[in-house]
Amino acid sequence: MKTSRLIALIVLLLLLVEGFLGLRVWAQSTDRELDASGMESLYEITDALAAPAALLTGDEPLQESGVVDFTVLVAIEAYAIAALAVIVAIVLVSGGWHRLLALRPLHYPDFVVDQMKPPAVRRVWQPVSGLVAGRARHIVVHTRKQGHSP
């Protein structure tokens, strides 16, 4: 199976799971009747999907309306993070670094090249007049960095 098809399948499954869990959050927060047609099957499906998150929160998913269930919200986040981790792992294992490196530009614009260069050092020669430490004259070299000021 091609990598792109596998990633598309994972994204499709993630959207399906997130859609069911999001529908449950919407149904609970809008006071939908639990006995309405379809609500029982929605709660059965999402109870099974939110069960792993109950280990993280310590609570079972609520079967009430008019509340936002924290366990279901944690399940939504956990599925999203897990899918992202699986997609990144697939890309890295299948040689995704080469594709990422191919996206960088071959030629950088001149202003970027100028910013990447280290600041130049300019030498300034200044003669010193008079006696300095018993010598008649000498030349002092000062170095200053040139570049962009902040």
C-alpha positions in Angstrom: 0.0 0.0 0.0 1.4 3.4 -0.9 2.2 5.8 1.9 -0.2 8.4 0.7 -3.1 6.0 0.7 -2.2 4.8 4.2 -2.1 8.3 5.5 -5.4 9.2 3.8 -7.0 6.1 5.4 -5.7 7.2 8.8 -7.0 10.7 8.3 -10.4 9.3 7.2 -10.7 7.1 10.2 -9.6 10.0 12.5 -12.3 12.2 11.0 -14.9 9.5 11.5 -14.0 8.9 15.1 -13.7 12.6 15.8 -17.0 13.2 14.1 -18.8 10.6 16.3 -17.3 12.0 19.5 -18.0 15.6 18.4 -21.6 14.6 17.7 -21.9 13.2 21.2 -20.5 16.4 22.7 -23.0 18.4 20.7 -25.9 16.1 21.6 -25.0 16.3 25.3 -24.5 20.1 25.4 -27.8 20.8 23.6 -30.0 18.7 25.9 -31.0 16.1 23.3 -33.2 13.3 24.7 -31.3 10.1 25.3 -34.3 8.0 24.3 -34.5 9.6 20.9 -34.0 7.5 17.8 -30.3 7.1 17.0 -29.1 8.6 20.3 -28.9 5.2 21.9 -26.7 3.8 19.1 -24.6 7.0 19.2 -24.0 6.6 22.9 -23.1 2.9 22.5 -20.6 3.7 19.8 -19.0 6.6 21.6 -18.9 4.8 24.9 -16.7 2.2 23.3 -14.6 5.0 21.6 -14.2 7.0 24.9 -13.4 4.0 27.1 -9.6 4.3 26.7 -9.8 7.9 27.8 -11.5 6.7 31.0 -8.2 5.4 32.1 -6.7 8.9 31.8 -9.5 10.7 33.5 -10.7 8.1 36.0 -14.3 8.6 35.1 -16.6 6.7 32.8 -18.4 8.7 30.0 -21.6 10.3 31.3 -25.0 9.2 30.0 -26.5 12.6 30.8 -27.6 15.6 28.7 -26.9 19.2 29.5 -23.3 18.6 30.4 -20.0 18.6 28.6 -18.3 15.3 29.3 -14.6 15.7 30.1 -13.8 12.1 29.3 -15.1 12.5 25.7 -13.1 15.7 25.3 -9.9 13.9 26.4 -10.7 11.0 24.0 -11.0 13.5 21.1 -7.6 14.9 21.9 -6.0 11.5 22.5 -7.2 10.2 19.1 -5.9 13.3 17.4 -2.4 13.1 19.0 -2.2 9.4 18.3 -3.1 9.8 14.7 -0.6 12.6 14.3 2.1 10.4 15.9 1.3 7.5 13.6 1.4 9.7 10.5 4.7 11.2 11.5 6.1 7.8 12.1 4.9 6.5 8.7 6.5 9.5 6.9 9.8 9.1 8.7 10.0 5.4 8.2 9.1 5.7 4.5 11.9 8.1 3.8 10.0 11.3 4.4 13.2 13.3 5.3 14.1 13.3 1.6 10.8 14.7 0.6 11.0 17.4 3.3 14.5 18.4 2.2 13.3 18.6 -1.4 10.9 21.4 -0.3 13.7 23.7 0.6 14.6 26.3 -2.0 17.7 25.6 -4.1 18.6 29.3 -4.3 18.0 31.6 -1.5 17.1 35.3 -2.1 20.0 37.8 -1.7 18.6 39.4 1.4 18.5 35.9 3.1 22.1 35.2 2.1 23.2 38.6 3.5 21.5 37.9 6.8 23.1 34.5 7.1 26.6 35.9 6.7 28.5 36.6 9.9 29.2 40.3 10.6 32.4 41.5 9.0 35.3 42.8 11.1 36.9 46.0 9.9 40.4 47.0 11.0 40.9 50.6 11.8 44.5 51.9 11.9 44.9 54.9 14.1 48.3 56.5 14.7 49.1 57.6 18.2 51.2 60.7 18.8 53.7 61.2 21.6 55.5 58.9 23.8 53.7 55.7 24.7 55.5 53.4 27.1 58.9 54.7 26.1 58.5 54.3 22.4 58.4 57.2 20.1 55.4 56.2 18.0 53.3 53.2 17.3 50.1 52.3 15.5 47.1 50.9 17.5 44.8 48.5 15.8 41.1 48.6 16.8 38.7 46.1 15.6 35.0 46.8 15.3 32.2 44.5 14.1 30.2 45.9 11.3 26.7 44.8 10.6 23.1 45.4 11.3 22.2 47.2 14.4 19.2 45.9 16.3 
